[in-house]
Amino acid sequence: MTLGKRKGIRAGMVAAALAAALRLTGCLDAGPVHTARDGELDVRVQVLAGESIRKTHAADSLAVRLYDVTDDRYTDAPESFPLAARADLVSDTEEAVYRTAIRVDLTGERHLRVVTRFSYIGTIGREAVEGERTVTLAPGERKGVTMVLTEEGAPPAGAYGLAVAASEAAPGARGHAVPIVLKNAESIGGVQFQIRFDRGAIESVGGVEVDPSSRLYTASSADSLIGSHFAQPTDSTLRVVTVDLRGDSLFEPLRPIPPGNDLLFFVSVDLKDDFPALPDTVRLLLEDVFFSTPAGSSDIAVTDRTNGILIIRE
């Protein structure tokens, strides 16, 4: 190759590099450049106050923090782990549902604790409700997350309830998590309920998933979760029994579910790819709800049962 040809190739390479740099500058000016390492969470927040989703007309703020808890996804102190991403939303909307999208720079699959705090002007001044959930996110993955925020502290005496929270999914979604909120003023031994659904929308039920941030987790062992079991007696009914009265062996003390009012576990479902005859909202009907005493000897009256909906969006 002659010297003239080498100079021509080198000049062409410099020109190409300069053009690439100009294109990159244009992209940066137009908006952020997302790489293949980015994961994205579409966070959907519902505020559950009292017996219903709160609709506030006052100024409010929503703060979402993502902590990388890969080293201990069962932690009770996510704030002590690296902050992976954050988002703040200020809104005066009258809607009961708030949304924000968060991008996360990832080098591999990570466990993230989503910590959400919603502040509003209530009857006694500035008030706040909070919620947590642990999710797994991989580079290039986009995942929808439903957060159900509830008031702090144990419910008032005699308050027992179960709610199927609203959630969103796309046609053909696999492993979509339907959130279940449990309210119990005192410790209980177990929960049993059924969900009736439209078989035309849900293809199959994968089971019951317990979130690592849930109070079903017991601090004695990182892998010690109160057992969750399910059965599907018909094509359109799911029966769930969540109970672990004997601990890890026949000789251990009973292990009840402690008092609280929060998102406790999820029902995992696969949606059908195509269901043109259905509306975009599918009802999930809660039936045959029973709570047992810590000893399992009798049932507790459940005062609040809330059906849910599954919203289908392309």
N, C-alpha and C positions, 0 to 999 in steps of 0.2 A: 504494500500500500504506500502511495506517495505521501510526502509531507503535506501537499496541498489538500489531499483527500482527508488526512487526519485532521487538519485545521477545520475543514468543512464540517466533519462529523462532530468535532468538539464544539464548534459554533452552534450547530443544530441542537446539541444537548443542552447548551447554556440557554438557548432560546426556549426550549421545551420546559426547562426548569423554571425560567422566568414566567412563562405563561401559566404553569401550574401554581406558582406562588401568587400570581394575580388572581387566579380563580379561587384560591383558598382565602385570600383577603376579601374577595367579594362575598364568599360564603359567611365569613366572620361578620362582615358588615350587615348581612341580611339576617343573621340569627345564629344561635349556637350550632356547632357541628356535633352530631351525635355519632359515636363510634359503635362498632359491633359489640363493644363491651358493655354498653348501656343496657340496664334493665329498667323497666317502668312499672310502677304501681298506680293503678287508677283507684283512688281511695274514695269510697262512698260512705258518708257518715250520717247515722240516724241518732237522734237524741231521744231517749226514752225517759220521760219524767212522769211519775205517778203511774197511771194506767195506760197512757197513750204516748205516741210520738209527739214531742213538743213542737208547736209552731209559734215562734217568737217574733214579735213585731219590733223588738228593741234592737239596737245596734249590738252586733255580736262579733266574736272572733274565733277562728278555728286554727289551732296550732297542731301540726303533725310532725313528729320526729321519728326517724328510723335509726335504730341502734343495731350495730353488727354484733349479734350474740352467738355467733357460730361456735365459739369456745364453750358456751354454756347456755343453750337455748331454753333452759328451765329457770333462769335467774329471776329473782324477785327484785333485782336492782338494775334494770337495763341502762339507766343513766350512767352507770360506771363503765360501760363499754363504749367503743368508738362510735361517734355520731356519723352515720353513713350518708344521711341526707335530711333535709327539712323543708317544710312548706308552711306558709302562713297565709290565711285567707280571711279577709275582713269583708263582711257582707251585711246588707240590711234586707236580705230577701225574706219573703214570707213562707218560703218552702220549708218543709220539715227535713229535707235531705240536702246535704252539702257535699260538694265534690271538689277534689283536687287531684292533679296528676303529678307524680314525683319520679324523676329520673335518678338512677343510681349507677355510678361508675363501678363496675365489677370486674374482677380478674378471674372469678370462678363462682360456682354456686355457693351462696351464703344464706345463713339464717338471720332474718331481720326482725327485730321487735318493733312493731308499729305502736307508738304511744301518742294518743290523740287527746287533746284538751279543748273543750268548747266552753267559752265564757259568754255570759249574757247578763242583761239587766233584769233581775227577777223581782219578786215582791218585797224582798228584804235587801235590795241593793245588788251589787255585783255577785253573781253566783257562777259556779263552774261544775261541769261533769267531765269525767275522764273514762278512757277505755284503753285496753291493750289487746294486742293479738300478735302471734308469731307466724311469719310466713317464710317460705323458701323461695329465693329468686336467683335465676341464672342469667348470665350474659345474653343479651338479645331477647330475653323473655319479657312479655307484657302480661301482667296479671291484675285482675280485678279483686279488690279487697273491700268487704263490707264491715264497717265498724259500728257497733251498737253501744252508745254511751249511756250510762245509768248514773243516778245520784249515789253519792258515797254513803257508806254506813249500812247497817243491817236494816231490813224492812221493819215496819211496825209489827207489834205482836199480832199473831193471827193471819198475817199476810203470806199467802202461798200462791204462786202463779207460774205459768209456763207460756212462753210466747215464741212463735215462729216469725222471725224478723224478715222483712222484705229484702230481696237480693236481686241482682241482675246477672244475666248470662247471655252469651251468644248462641245461636243454633249450632248444635254439634259439640258444645262445650263438654269436656271430660273432667270428672272430679270436681264439679262445681259445688261449693260449700254453702249449704243452707243454714244460716245461723239460728241457734236455739238459745233463748234467754231464760234462765231459771231464777225464780225469786222464792226464797224460803226464810222465814223469820227465825226459825230454830233449826238445829241440825236435823237432817232426815237420813233415813237409811237407804233410800233408793227412789228412782223415778221410773214410771212406765207410761207410755203414751203411744198413740197411733197418728200417722199423718196420711190422709187420703188425698190422692193427686190424680191428675188427668194422664192416663197412660199414653195418650197421643203426644204428649210433650216430653215426658221423661222416659228414656229408653231403659235405664237400669239404675239400681241403687247400690252404691259401693259399700256403704256401711256408716258407722259412726266414728267421727274423728274428735279426739280431745286435744284442745289447744295447750301447748306447753305453759302458757301463762295463766291457765285456768285454775280455779281453786279445787278442781278435781285432782290436781297434782298434789302429791304429799311430799313434804320436805325430807322424809326419812331416806328416800332413794330417788335419784334422778330419773329412774325408769319406772317408778312406782306410781301408776295411775289407777284410779278407781275404774274397775272393769266396765266396758261399754259393749253391749251386745244388741243385735237386731235380727229380725226375721221379716220375710215378705210373704205373708200368708196368701195374698191375692196379687194380681197384676197391678192393682191401683191402690194398694194399702201397704204402708210400712209400719211395723210394730217395733218399738224400741224399748229395751229394758236396760237401765244403767244402774248397776248396783254392785257393791262389793262389801258384804257384811262381815266377812270372816278374816279380812286382812290377807296376808300372804300364805297363811297356813291355818289348819284347824285349831291351832293352839294360840294364835295371836288374838289380841282384843279386837272388838268390832271397830270398823273404820267408817264412820258416817260422813255425809257431805255437809260441810260447815255452812252456817248462815251466810246469806249474801243475795245480791240482785245484780247479775251481770251475764254477759255472753259466756256460755259455759262450754258448749261443744257444737259440732256441725254434723249435718247429714250430707254425705257425699253422693251426688247424683250425676249421671251422664244424660245429656239432652239429645233428643233426636235431631238429625241434620235438617229435616224439612217437615214442617207441619203447617201447611198453608190454610187448613180449615180452622185453626185455632186463633184466638185473639192474641195480642202481644203480652197479655197478663194472664198467668195461670194461678188459680187459687190453690193453696195448701191448707187443708182443713184439719184442725187438731181435734182428736177424739180420744175418749177413754183415758183420761189423765188421772193417774194415781200416784200419790206420794206415800211412802211408808215411814213409820217411826224408826228411830235409830236401831231399835231391837228387831224391827221387821214384824212386830206382832200385830199391828193394826194399821189402818189407812188414815191419812190426814186429809181433811177437806181442802180442796184446791179452789181458792176464791176467784182466781183470775186466769182465764184461758184465752189466748189471742191467736187467731188464725193468721197466716202469712200469705204473701204473694211472691211469685217468681216472674220477674219482668224479662221478656225476651227482646233483645235488641240486636240488629245486624251489626 
